[in-house]
């Protein structure tokens, strides 16, 4: 009569009786089930297992108790379902034989519902963890706390750990706990929600910024029974906000620095330029001869001031971006420091200051002497500038482990402690009146700091207002032995060596007329004759037509830039390809090869040209050029020259008509004839023409090839550069 699915079995496991619910569940009739073994009556298992249904009967008999079994089975109509089976052994007694009572239940719906619930919980937990969320509940009567996995994750606790109210409150930093406890007490008393933001500390010591919101749960009588709510980890968001604020502040600082740069450089550039323009106007107005030297000296001083300001800005920009390299050469530190002090001796004497030196050498080191001199020069310049009376002292001391301490001490105006740390930041001076009284870009000390850091060293200052300052550089440089060299040759020639008994002839290539005039003035002052070219194309035409002993080459030019011009020069037939080429540009000397291939340059110079530096670089190059014959295999034969003429007769009109196919056929024929005849000069000429077609557009190549006709005549005589004089 029962509504439950129930089977009664005998001792052997055969069916004796069953309820209607059992027959319906297992899909058999009572008549077919009676007397059959349980294994034959139950629906077959969906998958074979290690134990069959009969073993559960034996287990119940052995245990004299209840044994449960749940497995996936398949109805006779193919439908799959989960069957829950409880087997209870009924021992014999009271005149009745023993047997088994079996309760059956289809738990498919319940299991699917549980699985869906677990899936939903997993999705909720994953969503909470992804969003940095967690939910919680606290029973007020027992003070027991229930946390979701998200709360455990935020707190950094083990999910298996039991937590209480003290654990929860104790996670927050000490400063926040009283406020949190008061909020909870007020919420319970008023039965109102609450919210707060606080910092909690995980067991590993890391801090998390969290938002907590809670509500009050009441019982049937309206009393507060529990608190429940959510917690949100705002650490990442808070970090992103701080980063945005920092980025905004950095952008504001950069904008302020740019404005300061514009204001400072406007003043520092306009002031010397005004002086230069004024002196030029005075000269044009016809100053007396006795005033001319004074005017020129004023223009020279203003120009140098302007160059210092521009160099400071360029240096600082390159160092901030990391686009500069340090040299590594062996030198005597003591010699460099003495030479640097010599540069400022006159300035100190003009102000009646004593320039003291505590420098004893030699001190052999490996490093970049120019950059070290730049730092010391800045220190000495500032010391003399800001000292009205007394002395300036330069000293160097070895501190061991290859560490050197270089100091510049003065008795000047001093620097207030509040601004000493900021002195080595860009565009900073001790007070706003400094720039107006003494000038300067405010970049010098910043450049010193960047240079020192690039060398692995440090800079600093100690100062007292009205007493003086001590600026120092501490740097570690590998030590080396300095060989005893002979005294410098004081009788060094002040002019360039002659070539073939005459003055060297130099081609100056620059698109700016002023720069060409300055370069020619320097060259003529050291004994050279000059010609000029305003572009790389004009330079190549002149090199094809006339003879030169050296080329002074700028890079940034119209039509054909310096880099292209240099590559084509090195593709000229011998000996013209061997001509010395010096690159120069409006930057510091280390950067002069920018855009030019340093591997095929013979040296670099900066603008404005330094006459002594130009002499030192160019003199040995001209001596080598005059000494070495730079001979080719043989002069260009008349047959080869005729072949080259035929090639040009085809190439030039083909380029004019923009017909590339005939041009390349003519070039291939010229190249082939040079290879078949083993004519080295013809092969070189073909390579140069091929380079012109590859490097230049059709119009420029056409213009240059017109000049190549005159190069043919020179190749037949095979003259050595300028040694044979100009060819008209």
Order of alpha helices (4+ residues) and beta strands (2+ residues): beta-beta-alpha-alpha-alpha-alpha-beta-beta-beta-alpha-beta-beta-alpha-alpha-alpha-beta-beta-beta-alpha-alpha-beta-alpha-beta-beta-alpha-beta-beta-alpha-alpha-alpha-beta-beta-beta-alpha-beta-alpha-beta-alpha-beta-beta-alpha-alpha-alpha-alpha-alpha
